[in-house]
Amino acid sequence: MIEESVRFGDFLCRVIRSANEGDNPVVFLHGYAFNSEVWKEINVLKVLEEKGIPFIAIDMPYGSKSRCQPKTDDVEKNVEVVEKAVGDKEPIIVGASLGGYIALRYAVKKGVKGLLLIAPVRGLEEDLMKEYGKLRGKVWIIHGEKDEVVPKWEMKDLAKALDAKLIVYENAGHPAYLDRPERFKEDLLKFCSKL
């Protein structure tokens, strides 16, 4: 596992990546209140490394705890960071909350092999929904049963709009992957194996 600072255009961001590279890396986009360290904390990066699955976890410009400078909430600039990090590869993007929204914006613009979204915010924006017909990759959505940030009805509507599989984690809140890390790792490996 390699941790380094990488320049993506105007942004200098911390990145945690696997030593091995591949055409379909798993790209992790954290939520607003987190940074890429969260994926290390639940050992998901270690699991992928042991399985030989390439990954990159990016401290995004939008994160309040992110080690990326400068900070910006500009959606397009955040999508551009993902574009520069991914290059010409076809990623599998794991996006949590705001990271899920950025993942959706990236996916309709550039395409993905798959999206594993954890309670993405703003997924039902009208202009974004008009673009969902372009998506070709598999999509799964994880939602915590006790999520107080994104309502269940919204995740159901989004799953329908994306023709996605909706997985509900019992006794889990908005960051369901933190409340149920073992289940999340199993689901991620299962998702990757189906692509």
C-alpha positions, -999 to +999 in steps of 0.1 A: +000+000+000+014+034-010+005+067+005+015+098-013+006+134-023-005+137-059-012+168-079-044+167-099-045+200-118-048+228-092-052+203-063-026+185-042-043+156-026-033+127-004-038+093-021-037+058-008-032+033-035-023-003-042+012-012-054-004-031-083-023-013-111-051-025-133-076-014-159-105-014-134-093+000-101-116+004-072-118+042-065-129+052-031-146+086-025-152+095+011-181+114+026-178+151+035-169+146+072-142+120+064-110+115+043-094+084+027-081+072+061-116+059+068-111+031+043-079+021+060-096+022+094-121-005+084-094-026+067-111-026+033-079-015+015-059-043+032-085-068+021-083-056-015-045-056-014-045-092-001-068-102-030-047-084-056-075-059-065-061-025-075-075+005-057-070+042-051-085+062-022-084+099-027-086+127-002-111+149-021-112+187-022-146+188-006-137+170+026-137+189+059-109+165+072-094+160+037-057+164+032-062+180-002-055+217-009-071+239-018-106+230-007-136+235-029-172+224-029-174+230-067-189+198-081-172+200-115-137+206-099-142+175-077-153+154-107-122+166-125-100+154-096-115+119-101-110+121-139-073+129-134-069+102-108-086+076-130-070+085-163-081+063-192-092+034-169-127+021-164-131+023-126-153+007-101-163+036-078-172+033-042-188+065-031-202+074+004-227+102+009-212+133-010-187+109-025-216+089-039-229+121-055-195+129-071-194+092-082-227+096-100-216+129-116-184+112-128-203+081-141-227+099-163-199+120-178-171+093-182-186+059-176-177+033-151-175-005-148-196-003-116-208+019-088-212+008-052-229+038-035-234+042+002-264+065+008-255+090-019-269+125-014-286+145-041-290+115-064-325+126-074-315+160-088-335+165-120-306+173-143-287+143-130-316+119-134-319+129-171-284+114-176-290+080-159-299+064-192-262+067-202-250+045-174-240+010-184-222-003-154-237-023-125-250-003-096-256-013-060-267+011-033-262+004+004-284+022+029-284+021+067-318+012+082-313+040+107-299+066+083-312+100+094-295+120+066-309+103+035-344+089+038-354+054+027-379+066+001-351+085-016-328+055-018-357+034-032-365+060-058-328+063-067-324+025-070-354+024-093-340+053-115-306+036-117-320+000-121-298-007-091-298-033-063-307-017-030-291-034+001-303-023+035-280-027+065-299-033+097-290-013+127-268+010+107-268+048+103-258+070+074-222+057+072-235+022+071-201+008+060-187+020+093-215+005+114-212-028+095-176-030+082-174-068+078-207-069+058-195-040+037-162-058+029-181-089+019-205-069-003-177-051-020-158-083-028-191-098-041-198-067-062-163-068-077-166-105-085-198-099-105-182-073-128 
